Amino acid sequence: MPDILSVAVLGTGIMGAAMARNLARAGLDVRAWNRTRARAEPLSADGVRVTDTPAQAVDGADVVLTMLLDGPAVLDALRQAAPALPAGAVWLQMSTVGDEALAELARFADEHGLRFVDAPVLGTKAPAEKGELTILAAGAPDVRERAEDVFKIVGSRTQWVGEDGASGAASRLKLVVNSWVMTVITGTGETLGLAKGLGVDPREFLAAVAGGALDLPYLRMKSELILAGDYPASFTVSAARKDIRLITEAARRSGVRADLAEAAAERFRRAEEQGHGHEDGAAAHFASFED
């Protein structure tokens, strides 16, 4: 086994960049690839080797970490990397891809001799930068030690929910958690929109629930963005729209009526069409109004 763990990070958006930076700062050998190379270049200052292709990133890597938008993006990157993928490497699939896309990814891993770990994360930009993500993971017991070498750097807690990455146990749990996240985001935006429409000071609403059973940190966090009228992205409207699509599709396949999720999907769609796709998900607040 090599003295220094070599990790290839494919996808350096908001989350992937923070992960790559933390891994390099912890002393690991990190190579990173992003579809738009310029977005990955700043990582060079932290000791990350930025590559032109996925194949260059994975060549000789002990661990491949994917943090891309969705299942098709992940599969495309791995297909590009295929000629250089080391047999036996551990693949930490940490993107939110839903349960249906997972089968094809697991099949790809099997065909190329990769040890597949289904490991989506809970958390957004700030926890990712601090290495405080929660990892939901499913994978064989004999790869967990190697996976934990990475997880302990990018996250503060790992919840193992299954011994077979291909089972989709972790990805299904991520959809359930994200359903709650979307409920809070859209509920916050709509509630503050109603306050505005009724001429109620939204801070009076926040004061009314303060410290009680109806209060929660995420409500406060998203409310402050809306009240400030500033939406620096930690989890964009467009990414939220993708995740809510995964949730509603999974619900339909399982025979569950996800009425709140369907409504949330419509709000994110309207907000994106209003030009807020690149802003934080709290900007779905604008869907409360015609203009």
N, C-alpha and C positions, 0 to 999 in steps of 0.2 A: 504494500500500500504506500502511496506517496506521502511524504512528510507534510506537504502543503496541499490541501484540497483544491482542486481545480473546478470551477463552476462556470458554466456558460449561461448567461442570462439573455433570453430571447424576448425582446419587448421592453423598451425603456421609456414608457409613458410615466404618468404620475407615480404609479406604484412600483413598476419595474426599476426605474431609475433610483428610487430610494433604497430598494433591496440591493441592487448592485453596489451602490455606494457603501452601504453598511457592511456588506460582505468583504469588500476590498479593504475597508478601514479595519476590519477584524483580522486582516492578514491573509485572507484567502487569495488564490490566483483567480482573478475574475476576468472573463472576456464577455463583451456585450455586443449584441446586434440589435438594431432598430431599423424598421423599414425606411424611415427618414434619418439618415446617419447624423445629420447636423444636430438632431435632438439628443443624440447619445454622446456627442463630442465632449460636453462639459464634464462627463464622468472621467475623462482622462486625467483631470487634475487630482482625482482621488485614487489614482493607480489602476483604474480599469482599462483594459486593452479593448478599444473599440474596433470592431471588424466590419468589413464590407458585406459579408455574406453570413448566413446562418451556419454554413458548413465550416467556415473559418472559426467561428465561435465555438463550435462543439468539438472540433478536432482535438482529441486527447483529453477531453473533459471527463471528470469523474461523475459530475452531476450536471444535468441539463434542467434549467428552471425556465418555464414558460409563463409569461405574464402579458398576454395579448388580449385583444378585444373580445373574441368569441371563438367558437370551435373551428370554423373555416379558416380563420387567421392562424390559429395554432397549427392546424394540419398543414397549411401551406408552408409555414416556416419549417416544420419538421421534414416535409418532403424535400425542401431545398437543402436541408442539412443532412439528408439521408446518406449521401456518399461518405461522409466523414464521421457518422455517429459511431462511437465506440461500443461494441457489444458488451453488455453487462453494466453499462452506465445507468445510474439512477435518474429517472425522469420525474421531476417534481412539477406536476401540472397544476399551477396555482391560479390560472385564469378562471373567471366565472363563465363556464360554457354550458351549464345546464346538464340535465341527465341524459337527454337523447343524443347529444353530440359526443358524449363520453365513450360510447361503444366503439366508434370508429377510431378514436384516439388510442384506446386500449388495444384495439386490434393492430394498429400501426406499431405500438410498442412491442407487442408479442412478435410481430413479423421481423422486427429489427433487433431483437434481443435486448430490449431495454427493460429495466425494472420500474414498473409504473406505479406512481403514487398520486392518487387523486387528492389534491390539497388546496382547495380554494381558501381565501382568507377573509376575515372580518376586520374592517378598519379602512380608513381612507388616508389622505395625504399625511396628516400630522402623525398618526400612529406609525405609518410606514417609515417616515423619516426618523422617528425615535426608536425604531426596532421594537415596536410594541403591538404588532398585529396579533390577532388570534388566528391560529391555523386549524382548520377542520381537515382531518387527514384520514385516509384509508389506504393501507398498504401492508404488504407481508411483514411479519415480525422481523425477518432477517435483514430487511433494508431500513428498518426504523432508526437504527443508530446512525447510519450515514445520513438519512434525512434530517435527523435531529441536529446534526452538525451545522446544517443550514438554518433550520427552523429556530434554533436558540439565538441566532443572530438577527434574523428578520422579524421575529415575534417574541412575545412575552409568555405565550401559552399555546400549547398544542393539545387539541382534543382529538384523540384517535377514536374513530367510530366504526372501523371495520378492518379486516385483514386482507381484503381483496380490493385493490384500487379500481379494478374493472367493474365492481359492483355498483359504483355510483353513489355509495352511501354518503360520502362527504359532499358531493355536488348536490344531492337532494336536500341535505340539511342546509346547505348554503341558500338554496331557493326558499326554504321555509323562513330562515332568518331574514333574507332580503325582502320577503313579503311584509314582514313587520317593519323593516326600515322604510320601505316605500309608503306604508300606511302612515308612519309618523311624518315623513317629509311632506306628503300631499295633504295630510290633515293639518299640519302647521300652516302651510301656505294658504289653504282654503279658509282656515279659521281667522288668520290675520286679514285675509281678503274680506271676509264677512264683517270683521271689526271696522275696516275702512269704509265699507259700504253703509254700515249703520251709524257711522260717526262716533264709534267707540275708540278711545285711545287703546291701542294694542298693549301698551305697557300696563294698563289697568287689568287686562285679561291675565297677563303674566303674573301680576301681583296677586290676583284672586286665587291662582292655583299654586302659588309659591309654597314649597315645603310640604305640600300635601300629596295625597295618593295620585293626583292627576298631573303632578309635576314630574319632569324627567330631564336629564342633561341634554339629550338630543333635541328636545323641544327648544331649550334655551339657545343651543348652538345655531340651529337653523333660523330661529326667530331673530337673532342678532344680525344675521346676514340680511334678512328681509328689511329690518328696521333701518339698517345702515345704507340700504340700497346698493350694496357692493357684494359681488358674488364671485370671489376668487375660488376657482374650482378645486375641490378635493374629491368630488364625485359628480361628474357633469350630468346635465340634463340628458344628453344623448346616450351616455353610458347607462343612466337609469332607465331610459326608454328601452334599451336593449335587454337589460335585466328583467324588466317587468314583462317584456314579451316572453322571455324564457319561463317566467312564473306562470303566466296565463296559459301558455301552451302545455306546460306540465300539468296544470290543474285540469284542463280539458281532457288530456289523455287519461287522467286518473279518475275522471268522473266527479270532480269537485267544482262547484260553482263558486268562482273567485270574483264575486261582484265588486269588492273594493279594489282588487287588482285591475279589473277591467276599467273601472273609473279612473284609477291612477294612470293607466296607460293612455287614456284619452287626454288627461291633463298634461302629461309629458309630451305627447304629440303636439298639442296646441302650443305649448311653450317653445318647443323646437321650431315650429313653423313661424313663431313670432320672432325668431332670431336669437334665442337664448340657449341653443344647443351646447355651446362651449362653456357656459357658465355653470356654477354649482347647481346641484339638483334643487336647492331651495328656490331657484328662479322659476320653478314650476308655479310659484305664487302668481306669476303674471297670467297664467291660464285662468285665473279667477275673473278676469276682465276681458271685455271685447277688444280693447286696444291695449 
